[in-house]
Amino acid sequence: MRKKDVVLMATVTSFESLPHPSRSELRQFAELFTPLFTASSEEARREAVAALSQCPNVPPAVAFFIASQPIAIAAPFLISSNCLSDDTLIAIARTQGEAHARAIVRREALSPRVIDALVGLRHDRGIKPDADPAPASPQPAENASSEAERVAREEDMRKRLRMLAGHITRPASDRLGLRSLSAVQQALLVRFARNRENGLFASVLADALSASRWLSERIMLDISGQQLATTLKGLGMDTEDALFILQRIYDHLSGTEAEMSRAERLWNRLDEDQCGQRVEAWRRADSYTYSEPVAAPPAEAGSAQQDIEETAAPLRTTASVRQPGRYSIRRSA
């Protein structure tokens, strides 16, 4: 068996074993499957498609790619897979020919919309009866109308194909609508971490989260670094910059274990999707507490400088030391 065939089947088997794959795992499988499938033998392709036809979590782009293969390979997937939407089934029937349409007809359940489309395709292809006299020549107006409809259908199909192809060729910078750091915010976070200006760091982090400063300070006060690492990964920060920040703010994360820094070990344990969900949960809880930030009253010249100094004051990331209270004892006469 060819090496690429083995890699293809191993990839499919590994993906099948995931009961609830995350978005990153679906994206990774979509990126790996197409080149491996193209480079494999026909027998390996048949086995991979047969296996995926029973998988409930095939990414839409991969499902469309498999359904567009020659009918000898795509038939099991067209007949059995539950990952094919109505739009995809209609698109395959219109673009791939009668053999694919017949395979779609053999599915256990078809929606009325798909049935209407299949019936329309049968009518459009114009199956001729056995004894058919010389047909009358169609009118020019009918020809123009049918041609316009055909052009409109083809253009709609091109748009759908471009949209589905975009899932495979999606750029790495596309975070699927998740909250992300801007280049300026990332540069500021690195700079303030380098200078250990924790107060300014907390201000920029609060701005990146669109949350209160209290939330950013609460995140930084976790001396294990877990919450800050979760936040940076949920915001899509570059790995190298994130590790630098963690090691500068939390000195103990600079230590190494098994030729790997503690910060890197902590970072690798975190899942990006779960981090994003956790950060959004923190933001929602923060918005309930600080739903309408109250604007500070105009400060006088003397208090303005005090506010600036308080903002720039470094944030402690270790437990605060309690100072003994001062009490004035009134001596009895």
Secondary structure by P-SEA (a helix, b strand, c coil): ccaaaaaaaaaaaaaaacccccaaaaaaaaaccaaaaaaccaaaaaaaaaaacccccccaaaaaaaaacccccccccccccccccaaaaaaaaacccaaaaaaaaacccccaaaaaaaaaaaaaaccccccccccccccaaaaaaaaaaaaaaaaaaaaaaaaaaaaaacccccccccccccaaaaaaaaaaaaacaaaaaaaaaaaaacccaaaaaaaaacccaaaaaaaaaaacccaaaaaaaaaaaccccccccccccaaaaaaaaccaaaaaaaaaaaaaaaaaaccbbbbbccccccaaaaaaaaaacccccccccccbbbbbbbccc
